[in-house]
Amino acid sequence: MAELEKMKYEEALGRLEKIVAQIEDPQTAVGDIPAKVKEAAELLTYCRKMLKESEESIGKILDDEQ
């Protein structure tokens, strides 16, 4: 997870999209799918966290302006 903390949102989202494409690819070995799903879940959690933090930050800025 420490590696994720260094990623920008766009990088994490791009990696997530790549993993989803790999999971959907019929050429992907079934044995590789659990690790890919685990990484995708971690990326999804990270992206959601970043979005929530941004939303809270924007809300605070807007509240301070009023």
Helices and strands as residue ranges (DSSP letters): H 2-5, H 9-24, G 30-32, H 33-65
